[in-house]
Structure formats: structure tokens, C-alpha cells
């Protein structure tokens, strides 16, 4: 059945809807751009299907080609509208004076320079500048100022140690991690005021010295960890952030320095290049920096590479996890003590060669608490583990260094805070056959 012709009134209505769509910024038939197709928009406004408008246009095109009166829309309306908009933009541009564009160019140049600096910093070309609060800088006076130093490393958040596999001496899991970290914070809050009773305690330095998470660098860790690496980051960040807030509430000022460890890496092997950028430990530091961005009491600094160097009054402190000190594992009955001593000497010698002097060295990695000279080699929060049993290492309780650095005396009081109450090892009972008893 043929489609009945439409009235002149309906033709005029459709033409009006099409032209209004054009003036509203919708594109002509066969073109793209604007807000969309004028045909579809006109159909929507008229409550018709797009096909009805398409048929209408084809019939009007036929009448126009025959030279008969028609209601074909004036597509030039779109061109006029576009021309008017373009002219308006050109007029607006003409109103801008030369000073405006000079200022805009300077702003663009500054933004480009900042972007380049960020990119180079991310690539390890530029070191990140340290943000050092005034309260750790020398002021030229002799007031007996001091700061507390809390050395946190080898937290291994997420790792699981089973007592039956650790000779009955130790166990570890995320809940025990939380308990031990909170005990360290609580001990610091209790001990530091007593140590500083004869001096002016200005604040606390928290050295986050690597291996904050267990990571997944070995297959056995991926199989036995209680949490994934990302879950470990979340838990460690939450617990450390809560501890920093408690310290800030108690002491009024906290400086946090963060260095990467080997367990926190995101690569299969430790990289010399971009070591910091590939570290979950540094990720934790960056999250903490954003968390406390609005808290003037807490300052966060993260290392650009393996080390970070910062001043405490007139004393220079080097913080490094210890896996890159240039020494291997333990030797004989001395265990890790010799690598710690040799590593400290190598760090000082390399510093002398480059014109640096390190008065205090903070290291970790070996899970052995040691204090040769002014080196504070940290123990671990995880404690005696299956790996230590396998290499026949000596049992050491989970412990972390707490110290007081005095403006005049340097590294003064110090103590490894033991994070678990001493208890005899829980060994499984061994049943002895009756024939092997002493009475027999």
C-alpha cells in the first residue's frame, strides 16, 4: 500500500523541526559533528521515527529537482551558525592583549619544566629533595636538645612462621605483627621521656628501613604468606599510620625516613636502577606522605635509591637496608656480625671518598641486633624463622632499636626493645619406648 501524502501543515512542521535542530548545533544530513544528526534530533522532537524524516527529505529533494514548490530545509542555516560562532571566537581572541599571551606562555613553560623534572625524578635522574623540619637542624645554641630514634625494619608484614617449623621458638602472622608493632610504639612512648629528662626532647625520628612487607620474591613466600603483596601494603600502611599519629600526639613532631629493602621489591631480582621506584616499601612511604599531607607535625621522606642521608642537629645519619652494603652473608661462628662490621666500614670509606661523613649508620637485613660503634644494625619483627633454622642461625627474639640522639653527645641512650615476653621454647613431647628407659 502506498504511503499517503502528508499535508502542507505537516511538511512545514517537519521543516521547522529540522531547521531548529540545525540552529541548535546538530549537523546536516550526510555530515558528522556538532551535537549529532539533525535528522535524528528532529524525529525525536516530533515523536516520529528517523525513517519518516528520511522519507520526507527524499520526497522534498524530488520536488526541488522538478522545480516545484517544496519545503526542503535550508542547510545554510548550519553554515551561518557555524560562521557566527567562529566569528565570535575570533572577536574574543582579538580582545586578548599581548600581555595575556606572554603570561600564558610563561605559565606553559613553567608547567613543562615541572613535568620534565617529575619525569626525570621518576627515572632516577634527579634525587628527591629532602624535607627537613627545623627542629632537627642545629640552631647555633647549646640547649641540650635531643630527638628520639625508632628504628623499624624487617617487619615482614604478611609472613607466616609456624612454631613447629621454627624449633618451637617463635611464630608469626598478621595478628602477631600488629601486636609487636603496637608494643614497639608503646615502649617508645614510655621510654623516651625518661631518657630525655635532662634535655629538651624536640620530637621523634622513625626510620622505616626496608622489608616492611614479606613480599612475594620467592615461590615459598607466595605459597605461605597469609596476605597478597597488596594486602600486606594496606595492612602495614594502616598500622604504621596509626603508630605515627600516636607518636605525633605524644611528642608533637615526627620525621619519617623510608628506604627500600629486598623483600619489598616488585621484581624477581634486586635492581640497581630505579630500585626505589620498584619498591613496595617506598609505596608505603608515599601513601603515608599523602595520608599526612595536611598534618604539619609529621614529615615523610622517601629515598631515591638504596640510601637516604639526613641530619640530626649536627650529626649526619645514613640509613640503608643493608642488602647493598657490599658484603655477603655471615662467616662461621661469627654469623652476621662480621658482614655488619665490614659493611659499616665500607659505607664510611665510600663516604670519605665522596666527601661525606656519616656519624650514625642505620642498617638492617640480617635480622641480627648489633651495635658496633655508631652502627645500629636492626633485628627483626618477624623473629626466628624456618630460614634461620635451616642455616643453623642462633635464635634471636624479635626486637628493634630505640635510641636517643643528643645535640652534643650524638648517639646516646640505646636499647633493643624485645617485642615478645621471654618464654621457653614450646617443643613437642617425645615419647620414649619402655625398653629404652633408665629403669630398664
NORBEL-V520765 format. One record per residue. RES is the residue in three letters. SS is DSSP state (H for helix, E for strand, C for the rest). PHI is phi in whole degrees, 0 to 359 (* if undefined). Layout:
res=RES ss=SS phi=PHI
res=RES ss=SS phi=PHI
//
This chain:
res=UNK ss=C phi=*
res=UNK ss=C phi=289
res=UNK ss=C phi=288
res=UNK ss=C phi=295
res=UNK ss=C phi=293
res=UNK ss=C phi=266
res=UNK ss=C phi=285
res=UNK ss=H phi=297
res=UNK ss=H phi=295
res=UNK ss=H phi=292
res=UNK ss=H phi=297
res=UNK ss=H phi=295
res=UNK ss=H phi=296
res=UNK ss=H phi=291
res=UNK ss=H phi=297
res=UNK ss=H phi=297
res=UNK ss=H phi=296
res=UNK ss=H phi=294
res=UNK ss=H phi=293
res=UNK ss=H phi=295
res=UNK ss=H phi=297
res=UNK ss=H phi=297
res=UNK ss=H phi=291
res=UNK ss=C phi=275
res=UNK ss=C phi=104
res=UNK ss=E phi=273
res=UNK ss=E phi=279
res=UNK ss=C phi=294
res=UNK ss=C phi=299
res=UNK ss=C phi=85
res=UNK ss=C phi=240
res=UNK ss=C phi=236
res=UNK ss=C phi=122
res=UNK ss=E phi=63
res=UNK ss=C phi=270
res=UNK ss=C phi=140
res=UNK ss=E phi=281
res=UNK ss=H phi=292
res=UNK ss=H phi=297
res=UNK ss=H phi=295
res=UNK ss=H phi=293
res=UNK ss=H phi=297
res=UNK ss=H phi=298
res=UNK ss=H phi=296
res=UNK ss=H phi=291
res=UNK ss=H phi=272
res=UNK ss=C phi=74
res=UNK ss=C phi=245
res=UNK ss=C phi=278
res=UNK ss=H phi=300
res=UNK ss=H phi=298
res=UNK ss=H phi=294
res=UNK ss=H phi=290
res=UNK ss=H phi=299
res=UNK ss=H phi=297
res=UNK ss=H phi=299
res=UNK ss=H phi=294
res=UNK ss=H phi=296
res=UNK ss=H phi=293
res=UNK ss=H phi=291
res=UNK ss=H phi=296
res=UNK ss=H phi=295
res=UNK ss=H phi=298
res=UNK ss=H phi=294
res=UNK ss=H phi=293
res=UNK ss=C phi=272
res=UNK ss=C phi=76
res=UNK ss=C phi=262
res=UNK ss=C phi=301
res=UNK ss=C phi=211
res=UNK ss=C phi=245
res=UNK ss=C phi=296
res=UNK ss=C phi=293
res=UNK ss=C phi=270
res=UNK ss=C phi=295
res=UNK ss=H phi=295
res=UNK ss=H phi=301
res=UNK ss=H phi=294
res=UNK ss=H phi=294
res=UNK ss=H phi=295
res=UNK ss=H phi=298
res=UNK ss=H phi=295
res=UNK ss=H phi=295
res=UNK ss=H phi=296
res=UNK ss=H phi=296
res=UNK ss=H phi=299
res=UNK ss=H phi=296
res=UNK ss=H phi=296
res=UNK ss=H phi=295
res=UNK ss=H phi=297
res=UNK ss=H phi=296
res=UNK ss=H phi=295
res=UNK ss=H phi=295
res=UNK ss=H phi=295
res=UNK ss=H phi=285
res=UNK ss=C phi=286
res=UNK ss=C phi=266
res=UNK ss=H phi=295
res=UNK ss=H phi=297
res=UNK ss=H phi=301
res=UNK ss=H phi=289
res=UNK ss=H phi=295
res=UNK ss=H phi=296
res=UNK ss=H phi=295
res=UNK ss=H phi=295
res=UNK ss=H phi=297
res=UNK ss=H phi=296
res=UNK ss=H phi=294
res=UNK ss=H phi=295
res=UNK ss=H phi=296
res=UNK ss=H phi=296
res=UNK ss=H phi=295
res=UNK ss=H phi=294
res=UNK ss=H phi=295
res=UNK ss=H phi=297
res=UNK ss=H phi=297
res=UNK ss=H phi=296
res=UNK ss=H phi=299
res=UNK ss=H phi=297
res=UNK ss=H phi=291
res=UNK ss=H phi=296
res=UNK ss=H phi=296
res=UNK ss=C phi=279
res=UNK ss=C phi=85
res=UNK ss=C phi=282
res=UNK ss=C phi=254
res=UNK ss=C phi=286
res=UNK ss=C phi=289
res=UNK ss=C phi=290
res=UNK ss=C phi=278
res=UNK ss=C phi=254
res=UNK ss=C phi=254
res=UNK ss=C phi=290
res=UNK ss=H phi=297
res=UNK ss=H phi=288
res=UNK ss=H phi=255
res=UNK ss=E phi=263
res=UNK ss=C phi=293
res=UNK ss=C phi=246
res=UNK ss=C phi=80
res=UNK ss=C phi=245
res=UNK ss=C phi=236
res=UNK ss=C phi=257
res=UNK ss=C phi=68
res=UNK ss=E phi=283
res=UNK ss=E phi=207
res=UNK ss=E phi=226
res=UNK ss=E phi=278
res=UNK ss=E phi=234
res=UNK ss=E phi=250
res=UNK ss=E phi=261
res=UNK ss=E phi=245
res=UNK ss=C phi=205
res=UNK ss=C phi=51
res=UNK ss=C phi=288
res=UNK ss=C phi=50
res=UNK ss=E phi=303
res=UNK ss=C phi=102
res=UNK ss=C phi=284
res=UNK ss=C phi=238
res=UNK ss=E phi=242
res=UNK ss=C phi=265
res=UNK ss=H phi=304
res=UNK ss=H phi=293
res=UNK ss=H phi=261
res=UNK ss=C phi=244
res=UNK ss=C phi=58
res=UNK ss=C phi=76
res=UNK ss=C phi=272
res=UNK ss=C phi=203
res=UNK ss=C phi=217
res=UNK ss=E phi=205
res=UNK ss=C phi=195
res=UNK ss=H phi=302
res=UNK ss=H phi=292
res=UNK ss=H phi=292
res=UNK ss=H phi=304
res=UNK ss=H phi=299
res=UNK ss=H phi=296
res=UNK ss=H phi=289
res=UNK ss=H phi=295
res=UNK ss=H phi=295
res=UNK ss=H phi=294
res=UNK ss=H phi=295
res=UNK ss=H phi=296
res=UNK ss=H phi=297
res=UNK ss=H phi=297
res=UNK ss=H phi=297
res=UNK ss=H phi=295
res=UNK ss=H phi=278
res=UNK ss=H phi=276
res=UNK ss=H phi=301
res=UNK ss=H phi=299
res=UNK ss=H phi=291
res=UNK ss=H phi=296
res=UNK ss=C phi=261
res=UNK ss=C phi=295
res=UNK ss=C phi=255
res=UNK ss=C phi=212
res=UNK ss=E phi=259
res=UNK ss=E phi=282
res=UNK ss=E phi=272
res=UNK ss=E phi=167
res=UNK ss=E phi=228
res=UNK ss=E phi=255
res=UNK ss=E phi=249
res=UNK ss=E phi=266
res=UNK ss=E phi=270
res=UNK ss=E phi=253
res=UNK ss=C phi=86
res=UNK ss=C phi=53
res=UNK ss=C phi=290
res=UNK ss=E phi=237
res=UNK ss=C phi=288
res=UNK ss=C phi=74
res=UNK ss=C phi=227
res=UNK ss=C phi=282
res=UNK ss=C phi=237
res=UNK ss=H phi=298
res=UNK ss=H phi=294
res=UNK ss=H phi=288
res=UNK ss=H phi=299
res=UNK ss=H phi=277
res=UNK ss=H phi=246
res=UNK ss=C phi=301
res=UNK ss=C phi=283
res=UNK ss=C phi=225
res=UNK ss=C phi=288
res=UNK ss=H phi=301
res=UNK ss=H phi=292
res=UNK ss=H phi=293
res=UNK ss=H phi=296
res=UNK ss=H phi=300
res=UNK ss=H phi=297
res=UNK ss=H phi=293
res=UNK ss=H phi=299
res=UNK ss=H phi=298
res=UNK ss=H phi=299
res=UNK ss=H phi=291
res=UNK ss=H phi=293
res=UNK ss=H phi=299
res=UNK ss=H phi=297
res=UNK ss=H phi=295
res=UNK ss=H phi=296
res=UNK ss=H phi=296
res=UNK ss=H phi=298
res=UNK ss=H phi=295
res=UNK ss=H phi=295
res=UNK ss=H phi=295
res=UNK ss=H phi=277
res=UNK ss=H phi=254
res=UNK ss=C phi=86
res=UNK ss=C phi=207
res=UNK ss=E phi=222
res=UNK ss=E phi=249
res=UNK ss=E phi=247
res=UNK ss=E phi=240
res=UNK ss=E phi=238
res=UNK ss=E phi=234
res=UNK ss=C phi=277
res=UNK ss=C phi=251
res=UNK ss=C phi=274
res=UNK ss=C phi=287
res=UNK ss=C phi=274
res=UNK ss=E phi=287
res=UNK ss=C phi=259
res=UNK ss=C phi=248
res=UNK ss=C phi=295
res=UNK ss=C phi=241
res=UNK ss=C phi=292
res=UNK ss=C phi=262
res=UNK ss=C phi=282
res=UNK ss=C phi=274
res=UNK ss=C phi=55
res=UNK ss=C phi=301
res=UNK ss=C phi=290
res=UNK ss=C phi=292
res=UNK ss=C phi=254
res=UNK ss=E phi=242
res=UNK ss=H phi=293
res=UNK ss=H phi=300
res=UNK ss=H phi=291
res=UNK ss=H phi=301
res=UNK ss=H phi=299
res=UNK ss=H phi=299
res=UNK ss=H phi=293
res=UNK ss=H phi=295
res=UNK ss=H phi=298
res=UNK ss=H phi=298
res=UNK ss=H phi=290
res=UNK ss=H phi=299
res=UNK ss=C phi=251
res=UNK ss=C phi=300
res=UNK ss=C phi=264
res=UNK ss=C phi=251
res=UNK ss=C phi=293
res=UNK ss=C phi=282
res=UNK ss=E phi=242
res=UNK ss=E phi=244
res=UNK ss=E phi=246
res=UNK ss=E phi=234
res=UNK ss=E phi=245
res=UNK ss=C phi=286
res=UNK ss=C phi=275
res=UNK ss=C phi=225
res=UNK ss=C phi=280
res=UNK ss=E phi=240
res=UNK ss=E phi=218
res=UNK ss=E phi=240
res=UNK ss=E phi=213
res=UNK ss=E phi=268
res=UNK ss=E phi=236
res=UNK ss=E phi=59
res=UNK ss=C phi=263
res=UNK ss=E phi=261
res=UNK ss=E phi=262
res=UNK ss=E phi=246
res=UNK ss=E phi=252
res=UNK ss=E phi=242
res=UNK ss=E phi=210
res=UNK ss=C phi=298
res=UNK ss=C phi=119
res=UNK ss=C phi=284
res=UNK ss=C phi=239
res=UNK ss=C phi=279
res=UNK ss=C phi=89
res=UNK ss=C phi=231
res=UNK ss=C phi=273
res=UNK ss=C phi=280
res=UNK ss=C phi=290
res=UNK ss=E phi=234
res=UNK ss=H phi=56
res=UNK ss=H phi=292
res=UNK ss=H phi=288
res=UNK ss=E phi=60
res=UNK ss=C phi=283
res=UNK ss=H phi=301
res=UNK ss=H phi=295
res=UNK ss=H phi=300
res=UNK ss=H phi=294
res=UNK ss=H phi=295
res=UNK ss=H phi=297
res=UNK ss=H phi=297
res=UNK ss=H phi=297
res=UNK ss=H phi=295
res=UNK ss=H phi=294
res=UNK ss=H phi=297
res=UNK ss=H phi=294
res=UNK ss=H phi=295
res=UNK ss=H phi=295
res=UNK ss=H phi=295
res=UNK ss=H phi=300
res=UNK ss=H phi=295
res=UNK ss=C phi=255
res=UNK ss=C phi=83
res=UNK ss=C phi=253
res=UNK ss=C phi=236
res=UNK ss=C phi=249
res=UNK ss=C phi=275
res=UNK ss=E phi=227
res=UNK ss=E phi=240
res=UNK ss=E phi=251
res=UNK ss=E phi=231
res=UNK ss=C phi=210
res=UNK ss=C phi=78
res=UNK ss=C phi=274
res=UNK ss=C phi=56
res=UNK ss=C phi=229
res=UNK ss=C phi=280
res=UNK ss=E phi=211
res=UNK ss=C phi=217
res=UNK ss=C phi=282
res=UNK ss=C phi=68
res=UNK ss=C phi=255
res=UNK ss=E phi=266
res=UNK ss=E phi=252
res=UNK ss=E phi=274
res=UNK ss=C phi=277
res=UNK ss=C phi=283
res=UNK ss=C phi=225
res=UNK ss=C phi=271
res=UNK ss=C phi=286
res=UNK ss=C phi=80
res=UNK ss=C phi=298
res=UNK ss=C phi=229
res=UNK ss=H phi=299
res=UNK ss=H phi=295
res=UNK ss=H phi=297
res=UNK ss=H phi=295
res=UNK ss=H phi=295
res=UNK ss=C phi=268
res=UNK ss=C phi=61
res=UNK ss=C phi=283
res=UNK ss=C phi=283
res=UNK ss=C phi=296
res=UNK ss=C phi=230
res=UNK ss=C phi=293
res=UNK ss=C phi=296
res=UNK ss=E phi=205
res=UNK ss=E phi=220
res=UNK ss=E phi=283
res=UNK ss=E phi=235
res=UNK ss=E phi=216
res=UNK ss=E phi=236
res=UNK ss=E phi=254
res=UNK ss=E phi=262
res=UNK ss=C phi=299
res=UNK ss=C phi=267
res=UNK ss=C phi=263
res=UNK ss=E phi=73
res=UNK ss=E phi=290
res=UNK ss=E phi=253
res=UNK ss=E phi=294
res=UNK ss=E phi=201
res=UNK ss=E phi=202
res=UNK ss=E phi=280
res=UNK ss=E phi=280
res=UNK ss=E phi=279
res=UNK ss=C phi=261
res=UNK ss=C phi=222
res=UNK ss=C phi=296
res=UNK ss=C phi=296
res=UNK ss=C phi=206
res=UNK ss=C phi=296
res=UNK ss=C phi=298
res=UNK ss=C phi=270
res=UNK ss=C phi=265
res=UNK ss=C phi=292
res=UNK ss=C phi=290
res=UNK ss=C phi=251
res=UNK ss=C phi=273
res=UNK ss=C phi=258
res=UNK ss=C phi=304
res=UNK ss=H phi=302
res=UNK ss=H phi=292
res=UNK ss=H phi=258
res=UNK ss=C phi=288
res=UNK ss=C phi=296
res=UNK ss=C phi=295
res=UNK ss=C phi=290
//
